[in-house]
């Protein structure tokens, strides 16, 4: 009877131990499965974050490319459209309309159109000759034109004007006066030198009008 009880007790203990071991294995297995599930989930989250990061980077690259294209387009517009139009305005031709034919312009206006071209470029050691560039320009707008000429001079260029406007004459660094009159009664070199010296040339009609202008 005791042997049976002992055997039964051992068997019971064995069963109980097996149950504990099985339960332990199930617990461990369940933990491993949970860990694997968590790892898989972590991998999915990581891949999702990586994909999102790549998508954001691609989006930023597209935005940067669009920004660069817009910046380059703006530079081209400035160079080919804005700057030439601004140069025309700087010569006093801001009243012109787009598409206006050159044959509607006066000689002086055409001279200023030519001048505007060189206001958008860097030119050095060149000689510019303008024939009556003030024709058609209001007296109040002359300072605009004088500023354009000074811009060319500041870049090391020489500006020669064939001009009868007295305001422009007072801005000259050097005078060449040919006269005393036009046609057969002219063609003589009356004076060549600094502006102040011209006022003393009695036979110069230019000097006569220039003295009156200065005295006003």
Backbone bond lengths (Angstrom), bond angles and torsions (degrees), N, CA, C in turn:
res aa  C-N    CA-C-N  psi(-1)  N-CA   C-N-CA  omega(-1)  CA-C   N-CA-C  phi
1 X - - - 1.472 - - 1.512 110.02 -
2 X 1.307 112.90 -42.09 1.465 116.43 177.55 1.524 111.20 -65.86
3 X 1.387 113.89 -39.62 1.469 116.92 179.74 1.520 110.76 -61.65
4 X 1.288 115.82 -40.49 1.476 119.07 179.60 1.535 111.06 -64.37
5 X 1.329 111.37 -42.00 1.472 114.25 -179.37 1.519 110.37 -65.50
6 X 1.334 115.09 -42.33 1.470 118.34 179.25 1.524 110.21 -62.82
7 X 1.353 113.53 -43.27 1.454 117.27 179.69 1.512 111.04 -64.57
8 X 1.323 112.51 -41.28 1.456 116.92 179.29 1.524 110.01 -65.03
9 X 1.349 112.65 -40.77 1.463 116.96 -179.00 1.512 110.24 -63.36
10 X 1.342 116.02 -43.10 1.478 119.78 179.58 1.533 110.18 -63.60
11 X 1.362 113.30 -42.14 1.468 118.09 179.54 1.515 110.56 -63.96
12 X 1.273 115.06 -40.52 1.458 118.97 179.32 1.513 110.52 -65.19
13 X 1.304 113.64 -41.27 1.462 118.58 179.41 1.530 110.66 -64.33
14 X 1.374 110.76 -40.05 1.467 115.86 179.25 1.520 110.69 -64.08
15 X 1.311 114.79 -43.56 1.461 118.17 177.95 1.511 110.31 -61.60
16 X 1.336 113.18 -44.94 1.459 117.35 179.99 1.522 111.44 -61.09
17 X 1.332 116.08 -40.46 1.469 120.55 179.57 1.513 110.71 -65.85
18 X 1.324 116.30 -41.66 1.467 119.98 178.11 1.517 110.51 -61.57
19 X 1.323 114.39 -40.66 1.465 118.50 178.41 1.514 110.50 -61.10
20 X 1.341 113.29 -43.24 1.479 117.96 179.76 1.518 110.13 -63.66
21 X 1.319 117.05 -43.18 1.465 121.23 -179.68 1.518 111.04 -64.20
22 X 1.349 115.29 -44.09 1.470 119.42 178.79 1.519 110.86 -62.26
23 X 1.344 113.07 -43.95 1.460 117.52 179.16 1.525 110.27 -62.24
24 X 1.344 115.16 -39.92 1.456 119.49 179.41 1.524 110.54 -64.57
25 X 1.343 115.26 -41.64 1.458 119.26 179.22 1.522 111.48 -64.88
26 X 1.350 113.95 -40.76 1.450 117.80 177.83 1.522 111.21 -63.57
27 X 1.302 115.30 -40.12 1.462 120.37 179.39 1.527 110.28 -63.74
28 X 1.352 112.41 -46.63 1.466 116.99 -179.95 1.522 110.38 -64.68
29 X 1.335 115.66 -42.51 1.458 119.56 178.79 1.507 111.73 -62.61
30 X 1.320 115.78 -42.19 1.457 119.78 178.22 1.519 111.24 -62.01
31 X 1.342 116.68 -40.82 1.467 120.95 178.46 1.510 110.80 -64.19
32 X 1.338 116.31 -41.02 1.459 119.93 179.79 1.524 110.38 -65.12
33 X 1.328 115.23 -40.85 1.461 119.13 178.35 1.524 111.36 -63.67
34 X 1.355 113.95 -41.14 1.470 118.30 178.68 1.523 111.01 -64.73
35 X 1.330 114.64 -41.26 1.464 119.42 179.06 1.523 110.53 -63.99
36 X 1.339 115.04 -41.51 1.464 118.66 178.76 1.523 110.73 -64.04
37 X 1.356 114.00 -40.95 1.462 118.37 178.39 1.518 111.26 -62.68
38 X 1.350 114.73 -42.48 1.462 118.88 178.94 1.529 111.19 -64.09
39 X 1.359 114.80 -39.16 1.454 119.06 179.47 1.524 110.48 -64.91
40 X 1.347 116.04 -42.93 1.458 119.75 178.19 1.521 110.91 -61.75
41 X 1.340 114.05 -42.53 1.464 118.52 178.72 1.518 110.54 -63.09
42 X 1.360 114.84 -41.10 1.461 118.68 177.96 1.512 111.47 -62.84
43 X 1.338 115.91 -40.19 1.466 119.24 178.25 1.522 110.98 -63.42
44 X 1.345 116.01 -42.13 1.461 120.23 178.89 1.523 110.36 -62.65
45 X 1.363 115.48 -44.83 1.466 119.25 179.12 1.518 110.80 -62.26
46 X 1.339 115.77 -41.58 1.465 120.21 -179.94 1.517 111.01 -63.59
47 X 1.350 115.71 -42.59 1.458 119.60 178.86 1.526 110.81 -65.70
48 X 1.338 114.79 -38.21 1.469 119.02 178.73 1.523 110.57 -64.66
49 X 1.356 115.71 -43.49 1.458 119.73 178.34 1.528 110.91 -64.09
50 X 1.340 114.93 -40.33 1.458 119.16 179.38 1.530 110.44 -64.45
51 X 1.343 115.53 -42.54 1.462 119.57 178.19 1.525 110.78 -63.67
52 X 1.344 115.33 -40.89 1.457 119.37 178.42 1.522 110.70 -63.89
53 X 1.346 115.78 -41.78 1.459 120.21 179.05 1.518 111.29 -62.81
54 X 1.344 115.92 -41.90 1.458 120.38 178.37 1.533 110.09 -64.25
55 X 1.357 115.41 -42.24 1.460 119.82 178.61 1.521 111.75 -62.01
56 X 1.343 115.55 -42.60 1.455 119.46 178.64 1.515 111.19 -64.56
57 X 1.349 116.16 -40.90 1.454 120.20 179.25 1.522 110.91 -63.58
58 X 1.341 115.52 -42.51 1.457 119.32 177.43 1.519 111.02 -63.42
59 X 1.342 115.33 -39.56 1.467 119.46 177.64 1.520 111.19 -63.08
60 X 1.345 115.87 -41.55 1.466 120.04 178.11 1.519 110.99 -65.27
61 X 1.352 115.66 -38.94 1.469 119.14 178.51 1.523 110.90 -62.61
62 X 1.336 115.63 -41.14 1.470 119.67 178.89 1.526 110.38 -64.70
63 X 1.345 115.97 -43.39 1.466 120.22 179.15 1.521 110.35 -62.47
64 X 1.355 116.50 -43.66 1.459 119.88 179.73 1.522 111.20 -63.19
65 X 1.341 115.50 -40.53 1.463 119.57 178.70 1.520 110.74 -64.46
66 X 1.343 116.22 -41.95 1.453 120.00 178.47 1.524 110.70 -65.05
67 X 1.345 116.09 -39.26 1.464 120.19 178.34 1.517 110.51 -64.05
68 X 1.348 116.46 -43.24 1.463 120.49 179.08 1.529 110.96 -64.03
69 X 1.344 115.75 -40.73 1.457 119.24 178.28 1.521 111.17 -64.70
70 X 1.347 116.05 -41.47 1.464 119.85 178.63 1.517 110.62 -64.42
71 X 1.338 115.72 -40.70 1.464 119.91 179.17 1.520 110.99 -64.47
72 X 1.333 116.43 -42.44 1.467 120.27 179.12 1.523 111.09 -66.71
73 X 1.340 116.09 -39.02 1.468 120.18 178.08 1.520 110.64 -64.25
74 X 1.337 116.58 -39.51 1.460 120.52 178.54 1.527 110.39 -64.09
75 X 1.342 116.29 -41.12 1.459 119.57 178.33 1.527 110.84 -61.97
76 X 1.334 115.70 -42.17 1.455 119.61 179.26 1.524 111.12 -65.20
77 X 1.340 116.13 -41.30 1.462 119.93 177.81 1.523 111.03 -63.14
78 X 1.338 115.38 -41.98 1.463 119.32 178.85 1.527 110.81 -62.36
79 X 1.330 115.65 -42.58 1.467 120.46 -175.54 1.519 112.20 -72.32
80 X 1.324 117.38 -39.97 1.459 120.85 -172.36 1.526 114.07 -98.97
81 X 1.331 117.97 -17.38 1.469 120.10 -175.88 1.528 111.36 -123.42
82 X 1.328 116.01 -60.37 1.469 120.26 -172.25 1.527 111.58 -65.18
83 X 1.327 117.08 -49.02 1.468 120.03 -176.80 1.527 113.19 -63.15
84 X 1.342 119.25 -45.50 1.473 118.40 177.33 1.535 113.21 -61.71
85 X 1.348 116.56 -39.84 1.467 119.33 178.57 1.521 111.10 -66.50
86 X 1.336 116.35 -39.04 1.458 119.99 178.04 1.519 111.15 -65.92
87 X 1.339 116.08 -36.65 1.460 120.49 178.16 1.529 110.97 -64.64
88 X 1.333 116.98 -40.18 1.466 120.41 176.37 1.526 110.32 -61.43
89 X 1.332 115.85 -43.10 1.469 119.73 178.86 1.519 110.72 -63.73
90 X 1.330 116.97 -35.29 1.469 121.08 -178.62 1.524 112.57 -68.12
91 X 1.326 117.30 -21.10 1.464 120.41 177.49 1.529 111.89 -93.83
92 X 1.324 116.72 6.01 1.461 120.70 178.56 1.509 114.22 89.78
93 X 1.339 116.97 14.72 1.463 120.49 -179.24 1.524 111.99 -103.81
94 X 1.321 116.87 30.14 1.457 120.73 -177.47 1.532 112.76 -69.93
95 X 1.316 117.68 -9.77 1.467 120.99 178.83 1.527 112.46 -87.41
96 X 1.342 117.42 -6.83 1.466 119.75 179.82 1.520 110.65 -69.46
97 X 1.326 115.69 155.98 1.461 120.90 178.10 1.525 109.64 -110.58
98 X 1.325 116.36 153.98 1.453 121.11 178.74 1.525 110.13 -63.81
99 X 1.315 116.01 133.57 1.449 120.46 179.78 1.522 114.41 84.30
100 X 1.336 116.98 4.42 1.461 119.78 -179.34 1.528 109.85 -67.43
101 X 1.313 116.20 133.01 1.459 121.96 -177.82 1.527 110.65 -72.50
102 X 1.342 116.21 142.48 1.461 120.60 -179.05 1.521 112.35 -66.20
103 X 1.345 117.45 -24.91 1.458 118.61 -179.01 1.534 112.85 -73.42
104 X 1.328 116.60 -2.37 1.470 120.59 174.72 1.527 111.49 -93.97
105 X 1.327 116.93 -1.61 1.463 121.29 -175.99 1.524 110.75 -99.14
106 X 1.319 114.87 151.57 1.464 119.98 175.05 1.526 109.48 -78.42
107 X 1.321 115.42 171.02 1.465 119.59 179.11 1.513 112.49 -59.74
108 X 1.341 115.15 -40.34 1.460 119.11 179.43 1.514 112.41 -66.87
109 X 1.331 116.12 -37.65 1.467 120.05 179.05 1.529 110.90 -65.98
110 X 1.333 116.75 -39.33 1.459 119.82 177.75 1.532 110.55 -65.07
111 X 1.337 115.74 -36.88 1.466 119.44 176.51 1.526 111.00 -61.19
112 X 1.320 116.16 -38.73 1.464 119.61 -178.88 1.527 111.74 -74.87
113 X 1.346 116.27 -29.43 1.468 118.78 173.35 1.527 109.69 -62.59
114 X 1.327 116.27 -43.38 1.463 120.72 177.46 1.529 110.61 -63.25
115 X 1.321 115.58 -40.97 1.463 120.08 179.61 1.517 111.43 -61.85
116 X 1.339 117.31 -39.57 1.468 121.06 -176.79 1.518 112.14 -60.78
117 X 1.329 116.88 -29.79 1.470 120.65 -179.74 1.523 111.06 -60.23
118 X 1.325 116.03 -38.06 1.460 119.86 -175.32 1.518 112.40 -85.22
119 X 1.321 117.09 -5.58 1.465 119.87 176.08 1.519 111.36 -81.19
120 X 1.333 117.48 -14.36 1.465 121.42 178.65 1.519 111.34 -102.80
121 X 1.333 116.94 2.27 1.451 121.41 179.95 1.522 109.92 -122.38
122 X 1.320 115.54 159.48 1.455 120.86 174.91 1.525 108.11 -99.88
123 X 1.335 115.92 112.42 1.458 121.97 -176.58 1.528 108.78 -123.89
124 X 1.319 115.84 133.78 1.468 120.53 179.81 1.533 109.57 -127.43
125 X 1.340 114.65 149.15 1.475 121.85 171.90 1.526 112.50 54.72
126 X 1.323 116.21 38.76 1.476 120.86 178.38 1.532 108.93 -112.14
127 X 1.320 115.93 159.70 1.465 122.03 176.71 1.532 108.40 -113.33
128 X 1.318 115.60 121.86 1.468 121.42 179.63 1.528 109.08 -108.80
129 X 1.328 116.68 131.94 1.463 122.28 177.45 1.526 108.35 -120.37
130 X 1.332 116.08 121.38 1.462 121.29 -179.98 1.528 108.87 -121.00
131 X 1.338 115.68 132.41 1.461 122.20 -177.71 1.527 109.47 -104.49
132 X 1.319 116.58 108.80 1.468 123.50 179.57 1.529 112.15 51.37
133 X 1.314 119.20 56.56 1.472 120.65 -177.93 1.526 114.22 -69.76
134 X 1.338 117.93 -14.08 1.471 119.93 -178.07 1.525 112.70 -87.22
135 X 1.331 117.82 -5.03 1.470 120.34 -178.73 1.531 110.77 -59.09
136 X 1.327 116.53 126.57 1.459 121.48 -179.92 1.515 114.00 84.39
137 X 1.340 117.25 -0.73 1.469 121.01 -178.95 1.526 109.41 -99.69
138 X 1.332 116.06 130.77 1.460 120.78 178.62 1.518 109.92 -64.90
139 X 1.319 115.22 146.68 1.471 120.72 -177.75 1.529 111.73 -57.82
140 X 1.316 116.70 -34.73 1.468 119.54 -179.15 1.526 112.53 -68.79
141 X 1.338 116.38 -18.66 1.462 120.33 -178.59 1.524 113.09 -94.58
142 X 1.318 116.80 -0.76 1.469 119.81 -179.06 1.533 113.21 -60.23
143 X 1.347 119.03 -38.00 1.474 118.09 178.52 1.529 113.40 -57.72
144 X 1.346 116.29 -30.00 1.463 120.20 177.51 1.527 110.26 -64.04
145 X 1.347 115.19 -44.11 1.455 120.38 -179.70 1.525 111.25 -68.60
146 X 1.323 116.26 -40.12 1.474 120.46 178.70 1.528 110.63 -61.85
147 X 1.310 116.06 -38.61 1.466 120.00 177.39 1.527 111.40 -62.92
148 X 1.326 117.00 -37.51 1.471 120.69 177.79 1.521 111.01 -64.21
149 X 1.336 116.45 -43.03 1.463 119.78 178.56 1.529 110.82 -64.48
150 X 1.323 115.72 -41.52 1.465 119.39 179.10 1.528 111.39 -63.81
151 X 1.330 116.06 -31.88 1.469 120.28 177.07 1.529 110.43 -62.25
152 X 1.321 116.30 -43.70 1.465 120.05 178.25 1.530 111.14 -66.41
153 X 1.326 116.14 -39.69 1.467 120.51 -179.56 1.530 110.87 -66.29
154 X 1.322 116.40 -39.55 1.473 120.33 179.61 1.522 111.96 -63.66
155 X 1.338 116.91 -22.46 1.464 120.89 178.02 1.521 112.49 -87.56
156 X 1.344 116.04 7.50 1.461 119.40 176.76 1.507 114.67 90.26
157 X 1.333 117.08 19.48 1.459 120.74 -179.93 1.528 110.93 -101.19
158 X 1.320 115.74 165.16 1.460 122.64 176.04 1.524 108.84 -110.13
159 X 1.332 116.30 129.80 1.464 121.91 -179.21 1.519 108.70 -115.05
160 X 1.335 116.50 120.90 1.467 123.00 177.96 1.516 108.13 -112.37
161 X 1.332 116.43 123.70 1.462 121.43 -178.98 1.523 110.17 -114.57
162 X 1.322 116.47 131.24 1.457 122.10 167.64 1.515 105.09 -96.71
163 X 1.319 116.51 103.47 1.467 119.45 -165.18 1.521 111.14 -148.14
164 X 1.347 115.05 147.03 1.456 121.58 175.76 1.528 112.43 -115.26
165 X 1.328 117.37 -0.89 1.459 120.48 -179.43 1.528 109.25 -74.67
166 X 1.323 115.57 125.31 1.470 120.37 -174.60 1.517 112.43 -69.09
167 X 1.320 117.22 -33.23 1.468 119.84 178.08 1.522 110.51 -63.06
168 X 1.308 116.89 -43.20 1.458 121.15 177.99 1.530 110.20 -65.24
169 X 1.337 116.22 -38.76 1.466 119.79 -179.68 1.530 112.21 -58.90
170 X 1.322 116.00 -38.12 1.475 119.06 -177.76 1.528 112.16 -68.68
171 X 1.325 117.43 -10.92 1.464 121.05 179.51 1.528 112.54 -96.71
172 X 1.341 116.17 -2.30 1.461 119.99 -175.07 1.526 111.58 -74.48
173 X 1.312 115.32 149.43 1.465 122.04 174.02 1.529 111.30 -93.58
174 X 1.330 115.53 -20.46 1.462 120.30 -176.56 1.534 108.83 -150.88
175 X 1.352 115.53 136.97 1.464 121.52 -178.59 1.524 110.59 -112.36
176 X 1.329 114.71 138.94 1.466 121.14 166.90 1.526 106.10 -127.25
177 X 1.304 116.95 111.87 1.467 121.67 -176.31 1.518 108.65 -110.68
178 X 1.331 115.88 121.72 1.461 122.21 179.75 1.522 108.00 -116.77
179 X 1.308 117.93 130.90 1.466 121.51 -175.77 1.524 111.08 -175.90
180 X 1.326 117.83 -145.38 1.464 124.44 7.12 1.523 114.07 -78.61
181 X 1.359 116.98 -17.88 1.460 119.28 -179.08 1.521 109.12 -128.28
182 X 1.329 114.32 -169.50 1.465 118.50 -178.79 1.529 110.35 -93.66
183 X 1.310 115.82 167.93 1.467 122.14 174.96 1.514 113.10 61.97
184 X 1.345 114.98 -135.82 1.464 120.77 -177.01 1.527 112.25 -66.01
185 X 1.316 117.01 -20.52 1.464 120.19 -178.40 1.527 112.24 -92.49
186 X 1.299 115.66 8.72 1.467 119.31 -179.89 1.513 111.15 -127.93
187 X 1.332 114.62 -153.57 1.456 120.16 177.51 1.516 114.47 88.37
188 X 1.326 117.80 3.05 1.463 120.74 -179.93 1.535 109.51 -97.53
189 X 1.317 115.24 140.86 1.467 120.26 176.00 1.526 108.00 -79.32
190 X 1.330 115.53 105.83 1.453 120.43 -177.77 1.528 112.29 -87.58
191 X 1.290 115.42 -32.29 1.477 117.23 -177.41 1.526 110.05 -160.86
192 X 1.327 115.86 145.59 1.464 123.51 171.87 1.515 107.61 -147.96
193 X 1.330 115.80 114.53 1.457 118.84 -178.67 1.517 110.95 165.28
194 X 1.317 115.12 -162.94 1.461 121.17 -178.99 1.530 110.00 -69.57
195 X 1.341 117.08 151.59 1.473 121.11 -172.43 1.526 114.54 -55.31
196 X 1.320 118.10 -39.04 1.461 120.67 -175.22 1.522 112.05 -60.60
197 X 1.316 116.36 -33.87 1.461 119.90 -177.59 1.512 113.17 -69.47
198 X 1.330 118.00 -25.08 1.458 120.76 -178.78 1.520 111.56 -64.43
199 X 1.309 118.18 -30.71 1.460 121.93 -176.08 1.523 112.30 -64.18
200 X 1.293 117.34 -18.30 1.466 120.97 -178.34 1.533 112.77 -93.40
201 X 1.331 117.85 -0.01 1.462 121.52 -178.83 1.528 108.27 -88.43
202 X 1.341 116.72 104.90 1.459 121.44 -172.72 1.524 112.91 -66.94
203 X 1.340 117.99 -36.61 1.455 120.12 -176.25 1.526 112.91 -80.14
204 X 1.326 117.77 0.21 1.466 121.54 -178.57 1.527 110.68 -88.79
205 X 1.347 115.64 118.17 1.466 120.36 175.47 1.531 109.48 -67.05
206 X 1.317 116.01 -35.29 1.468 120.63 177.76 1.520 110.50 -59.55
207 X 1.342 116.59 -44.38 1.462 120.90 -179.80 1.520 111.28 -62.39
208 X 1.342 116.60 -38.42 1.468 121.54 -179.92 1.531 110.72 -60.83
209 X 1.348 117.43 -48.13 1.467 120.98 -178.94 1.531 110.91 -71.86
210 X 1.310 116.33 -31.98 1.464 119.43 -179.31 1.530 110.71 -69.32
211 X 1.317 116.83 -37.97 1.480 120.23 177.57 1.519 110.70 -62.23
212 X 1.338 117.28 -44.16 1.461 121.15 178.95 1.537 110.49 -62.63
213 X 1.320 116.10 -40.26 1.472 120.19 -179.65 1.525 111.21 -63.68
214 X 1.312 116.19 -41.53 1.464 120.28 -177.94 1.527 110.95 -70.31
215 X 1.319 116.75 -34.32 1.461 120.37 -178.56 1.527 113.22 -74.35
216 X 1.310 118.53 -16.25 1.461 121.43 -178.52 1.529 110.57 -68.46
